[in-house]
Amino acid sequence: MTLQALVLVGGKGTRLQPLTSEIPKPILTLVDRPFMRYMIEWLGSHGVDEVVLACGFLPDQLQGVLGDGGEDGPRLRYLVEPEPLGTAGAIKFAAPYLADRFFALNGDVLTDLDLTALWEFHEERQARVSLGLYPVDDPSNFGLVDLNQDGSVRDFHEKPDPGHVGSGLVSAGAYVIDREALDLVPEDRKVSIEHEVFPLLVGDGLYGLRLDGYWKDIGTPERYLEATWDIIENRVETAADVDGRGVYVSPEAQVSSRATIGPRTVIADGCKVGDGARISDSVLLEGCRVGEDAVITDSILAPGVSVASGVAVGELVIGKNGHVDA
Ligand code: GTP
C-alpha cells in the first residue's frame, strides 16, 4: 500500500512578507535547506511514500527547487489549484489522486510529532478524521479542542474564556483523513477545513490525539527565527548540519576572519561578510553582502540583500535584493 501525505502549500505567506513576496514560504531556506525538506524528511521517517503538494502561489519555483523527491525520500507530486480553494477545498481538489486514507498537513510547521501513533490511533478508533493535537502554554492565539474520555472531539472553542489559565490542546495542523469525509466539503467555493468541516464531524467520527514533541508554525518572522535557533541550538532533531553551538555558516559563504559572528546567527550560501562586521541574532539568506564594520542584529535578510559598510541594521526583515545604504 502506498502511504500518502497531502501537504497544503498554497498560501501566500503574507505574514512573512517581504521574505515571501517572491519566494514561496515552503522553499525559504531554514538554516541549511529549503523549509519543506524538513517536512518531507519527517514524513518519510513515518513511512510516507508519496507527498502530494497542494500548490497555488508560485508553483513552478516550488517544483524547481524540490523536484521529484530524489532517490531516498518520498516521491513528490504537485497539484496546482486554479484559484485558492481554502484548506478543505484544496484537499477535495486533490481527492482524485488520494488513497482511501491519507495524512493531511499544514505546510508551515517544523515538527517531529509522532504521525505513526496518530495513524494507529485513527485505525483503532475507526475514525473518519483524526486530529493531531499539541499542548500549548498560552492558547490565546489558537482554537482549543476538548476531548471526551475515548478521544472523540467534544467541542472546539475559538478563543479561550477570559481568565483561562494553563495549557490547552490545539490543532497541530496534522490530520489522518478518510477520503469519504470529503463528501462534506461543498464545491465551487473557498472552504476552511478547520472552521467548516471539522465542526460537522463532532460526534460523527472526529477524534483527537495529544502528541508530544517539537512543534512550531514558522509563519511569522518571530517564529521563523525561533525555529532557526531551535535547530542550531539542537532543541529539535533535524538532518540539518549543525554542531549545536548556535552559529551556522555555510561552507559556501566567505566571511572575513576579522568579522564577529553570533550568537545565534545563520549565514547561507554565497554570502560575503567584510572585515570588522558584527552579526548576531540574525539570518542572512543566500548571496547577501555585508560591508566592513556593518552591524546586523535581530534581522532577517532575504537572498541578495546588500548592507553598506559601517551601517547598523536592527530588527528588520529585508526583502529580496534590497539595499541598505549609509
Ligand atoms: P498567511 O498569509 O501569513 O496567513 O500564511 P498562509 O498563506 O500560509 O496561510 P495559513 O498559515 O493560514 O495557511 C495554513 C496552511 O495552509 C499553509 O501551509 C498554507 O500554504 C495552506 N493554505 C492556506 N490556504 C490555502 C489554499 O487555499 N490552498 C492551498 N493549497 N493551501 C492553502
Residues whose N, C-alpha, C, O or C-beta is under 5 A from the ligand:
A	BS01	GTP	L8 V9 G10 G11 K12 G13 T14 R15 L16 A54 C55 P84 L85 G86 T87 A90 N106 G107 D108 G219
